[in-house]
Amino acid sequence: MKKFKVTNKFLQKSLYILSIIGPGLITVNAGNDAGGIATYAAVGALYGYRMLWGLLLITFSLAVIQEMNARMAVVTGKGLSDLIRENFGVKVTFLAMVILFVANLGVCIGDFAGIAASLELFGVAKFVSVPLMAVFIWYIIIKGSYSRLERILLLFTVVFFSYIITAFVVKPDWSEVFKATVTPSIIPEKDYILTFIGMIGTTITPYMQFYLQGSIADKGLSLKDYKYEKLDVYFGAFWGDLVSFFIIVTTAATLYKAGIKIETAQDAALALKPLAGQYASLLFGIGLLGASILAAIVIPLSTAYAVTEAFGFERGLDKSFGEAPVFYGIFTFMIFISAILILLPKISLVGIMLATQQLAGILSPIILILMVLLTSKKELMGELVNNRLQSIIVWVTVIFIIILTMILVMASFFTF
Amino acid sequence: MSINEMYFSELLGNPAIDPTGEKLGVLYDIGVKGSDPFPEICFIAVKRGKKIYSVEYSFVKILNRRILAFNRRLKNIPLNELNLECLWLRQHILDKQIVDILGSKVVRVNDIKLAYYEGTVRPVAVDIGLLGLLRRLGVGFVGNKFNLKEELISWEYLEPIQQGTTEILLTVPQSKIADLHPSEIAEILSQLNSKERTKLINSLDDETLAEALGEMEANFTANILENLDDKRASEILEQMASDDVADFLGDLPEFKRQRFFALLNQQDQEEIKKLLEYDEKTAGGLMTKEFITFNEELTAEETINKLREMAPDAEMIYYLYVLNEKGQLKGVLSLRDLIVAKPSEKLRKIMRKKIISVADRASAKEVISVIAKYNLLALPVVDKDNRPIGIITVDDVMDLLLPGGYHHEKV
């Protein structure tokens, strides 16, 4: 007997043990991928504690946004691309899917950069590691056998918790950290804004919204379970950003104080030296590799599912390439184009990781606007329609990102 | 395209005017009713500013790709709230999912084709193809350039999954679903989202659902069963073949297994417990507990009668196993042997005494080679006293032979 995979439900199944903890927590942890780690490390190294206040605000936005995903999933039982298509028609869906695709491709490229960077720490040249890993990842996906591997990879990423320990080992001035967390300060220069957008982009990624909603929808929760799911999502947002917070604190207390800018993965690993000593690179490399491979599997596949679902194309790994050409085409393209781009000569891997998060940040408002419109629809959401506070928080987030983006665009106009 | 055919997407947004040219608004939706075989238009929804009104179709004089024209002045046309009795093409059909049962896949309605039928315009088909998608994006010419073919599903085949609901439509009558192969039902279920899935599941009878669940991965099966009430879940588990139940439970983490185990009846619990003790890769792990045995003293006629009574439950009735009074396996009999035998003949006389069987600890490899060597449809598994404890059917062995296990079916 042939058994059917739960098609778009791959994550729920594969991260089975973790899914008991809850999709909210997994999503945020999965969001701390190569680009995320690079961004947070760079934030601390470049600006010390001066962006911590931003992270605090983003955490509230993230919690509210992900709660909207959870609410939509529980009320409608549908994924985000489903809802966008059914409520906004083909044109808007097309726009949303282009954004998702571009943002996800960016993240995927960032993750291949992460693979290359982490293996370079172990002395493997990217011209060897990247092609091999691309083929490996593609093979794992089409074989549908990533489930066990995913658990192992998630375990790898546990090493990022060592940033939390390091943060205490290096004994930063906690009163200064606290003060910076609650006092907004903006440096009006292009790099600062770009880094800030990158931080938003890696925390509130379009991909995470589609992914979280899909995995909650697949659980088929009833309305009475919603309060637990809500807790899960809030806790997930808080916990995920707590790790980010400590990465920033650690790199601020070590690299920033020492005046080291992050240019390679080696630099980011340096931040762990007070704790891990000579093993810092090893520790960092393992975490980065696990996070990168995990995301390089999950992101292309979830993009393929979201797009084919929105347009009603055939999908699923139990279909053949001939039966589901778009589905296979999307993830195959994403994997190999990412690998090829990374192999272009004279490219800064950390630079790519940062840039891809910035791209995701710039694109995310459009998806957020669609989400807020959906959750404000009484016909769709019934009693669980957005309340005023929720709408305000999301709109403020959206407008904030748009303003930052506009300042950025103008800044690049005037500097060039 | 003939003048008599048009697409819903071409009508949306057209100006709605009266004979004097006064504009009411733009066409927003079309409400239809009945099906014989195509529904008739009963209402038109017009959007004016932010408000949406519905107008009876009898006031419409022209409905074409350019305009929607009324047959009297606007002041003489009653404007109503949206009538919820009819099926609205935009609200209920366009962009929604359709279960294409014949193709066992889930597709989306990209457009709706309307045409003249018995003198009036009616929806005649839904467009699920790329061409419809491109037309909606405003680049239909691209599709024409590449000579893309239309993919239409005739309206005649559409049916809501439950009368009175509009959310999910099927392309063949729902009564036909039960005729599909369980694996096709499994495939459809796996592609639906949870709400739609629940609807489809509620419309399936227990037996059909049980068979379909036997084709799914454990976690997915668990997910579906968890969303049923305990009573139905336990009925479904009872209907499932015991090896499928054991496979399913065996793949679940402990705490979930307990929960489903509790739903089984006493007898099944004991059977399953035994099956679960075996390693998946042994004869015991592969076997099912549903097989048919007869005492060697029965006559052919008695056996046939008894078979009629019990056959519906067993997975395999082509081989009948014959036991002595101690319950030991003494012979085997094909259905054919039984039917051609004299009615009064005892089984002991007609059975074949050379029995091929394996021990419960035999390896899967051994099972495969025995089945292949003797061309069996099923192989009995016996304990150390030669008492049959289960059978392994050839379809369960097939899974092992496919490289990469059960999800592998491609490239």
Chai-1 contact restraints between the chains, C-beta under 6 A:
chainA,res_idxA,chainB,res_idxB,connection_type,confidence,min_distance_angstrom,max_distance_angstrom,comment,restraint_id
A,M1,B,E215,contact,1.0,0.0,6.0,A-B,restraint_1
A,M1,B,D395,contact,1.0,0.0,6.0,A-B,restraint_2
A,M1,B,D399,contact,1.0,0.0,6.0,A-B,restraint_3
A,K2,B,Y406,contact,1.0,0.0,6.0,A-B,restraint_4
A,K3,B,E215,contact,1.0,0.0,6.0,A-B,restraint_5
A,K3,B,M216,contact,1.0,0.0,6.0,A-B,restraint_6
A,K3,B,E217,contact,1.0,0.0,6.0,A-B,restraint_7
A,K3,B,Y406,contact,1.0,0.0,6.0,A-B,restraint_8
A,F4,B,A186,contact,1.0,0.0,6.0,A-B,restraint_9
A,F4,B,E187,contact,1.0,0.0,6.0,A-B,restraint_10
A,F4,B,S190,contact,1.0,0.0,6.0,A-B,restraint_11
A,F4,B,M216,contact,1.0,0.0,6.0,A-B,restraint_12
A,K5,B,H407,contact,1.0,0.0,6.0,A-B,restraint_13
A,V6,B,S190,contact,1.0,0.0,6.0,A-B,restraint_14
A,V6,B,F220,contact,1.0,0.0,6.0,A-B,restraint_15
A,T7,B,S190,contact,1.0,0.0,6.0,A-B,restraint_16
A,T7,B,Q191,contact,1.0,0.0,6.0,A-B,restraint_17
A,K13,B,N219,contact,1.0,0.0,6.0,A-B,restraint_18
A,G77,B,N193,contact,1.0,0.0,6.0,A-B,restraint_19
A,G77,B,S194,contact,1.0,0.0,6.0,A-B,restraint_20
A,G77,B,K195,contact,1.0,0.0,6.0,A-B,restraint_21
A,K78,B,N193,contact,1.0,0.0,6.0,A-B,restraint_22
A,R85,B,D95,contact,1.0,0.0,6.0,A-B,restraint_23
A,E86,B,D95,contact,1.0,0.0,6.0,A-B,restraint_24
A,V90,B,R136,contact,1.0,0.0,6.0,A-B,restraint_25
A,V90,B,L137,contact,1.0,0.0,6.0,A-B,restraint_26
A,F94,B,L137,contact,1.0,0.0,6.0,A-B,restraint_27
A,G144,B,H407,contact,1.0,0.0,6.0,A-B,restraint_28
A,A217,B,N193,contact,1.0,0.0,6.0,A-B,restraint_29
A,A217,B,S194,contact,1.0,0.0,6.0,A-B,restraint_30
A,G220,B,S194,contact,1.0,0.0,6.0,A-B,restraint_31
A,G220,B,N227,contact,1.0,0.0,6.0,A-B,restraint_32
A,G312,B,V107,contact,1.0,0.0,6.0,A-B,restraint_33
A,G312,B,R108,contact,1.0,0.0,6.0,A-B,restraint_34
A,E314,B,K105,contact,1.0,0.0,6.0,A-B,restraint_35
A,D318,B,H407,contact,1.0,0.0,6.0,A-B,restraint_36
A,D318,B,E409,contact,1.0,0.0,6.0,A-B,restraint_37
A,S320,B,K410,contact,1.0,0.0,6.0,A-B,restraint_38
